[in-house]
């Protein structure tokens, strides 16, 4: 079962959650996307321990033309809904489903 709070990246269809911190190897969002095998993350944010959703990510959102904060954008609204509903997958689940869909 995926954690209830943490770093989140979404590919436009699914969202993945994990507990990642920034390191010299990349931001928390970049590291999560890489761990999940997500080639082209579209929007990123986090679910806070109290359930609040934040859609801030310099590395993912700004790269996709959403600005650092994707709140108020169409993609941001979609991601916020997914996160608020808990419709997120853990890294292992996302990778397993991604492999199946490619075969």
C-alpha positions, 0 to 999 in steps of 0.5 A, spaced: 500 500 500 502 506 498 504 511 503 498 516 505 503 522 504 509 524 500 512 526 494 508 525 488 509 525 480 504 524 475 505 522 467 498 525 465 494 518 466 497 515 473 500 518 479 506 515 483 507 517 491 514 515 495 518 518 500 524 521 496 528 527 499 533 531 494 540 529 494 546 531 489 543 526 484 536 530 483 530 533 486 525 529 490 521 529 484 526 527 479 528 521 483 521 519 484 520 519 477 526 515 475 525 510 481 518 509 478 521 508 471 516 514 469 520 517 462 516 523 462 513 526 468 507 531 466 506 534 473 508 534 480 507 536 487 506 532 494 501 530 499 502 533 506 501 529 512 495 533 514 492 531 507 493 538 504 495 537 496 501 542 494 503 542 486 510 545 487 516 543 483 521 547 479 524 540 476 517 538 473 512 543 473 516 549 470 520 544 465 513 543 462 511 550 462 506 550 468 511 554 472 513 552 479 506 551 482 501 548 477 495 550 481 490 553 477 492 549 471 488 544 467 493 539 469 494 541 476 487 541 477 487 533 475 493 532 479 490 535 485 483 531 484 487 524 484 492 526 490 486 528 494 482 522 492 488 518 494 488 515 487 496 514 487 500 508 486 507 506 489 513 505 485 513 498 485 505 498 483 506 503 477 512 499 475 509 493 474 503 496 471 507 499 466 511 493 464 505 489 463 502 495 458 508 495 454 508 487 453 
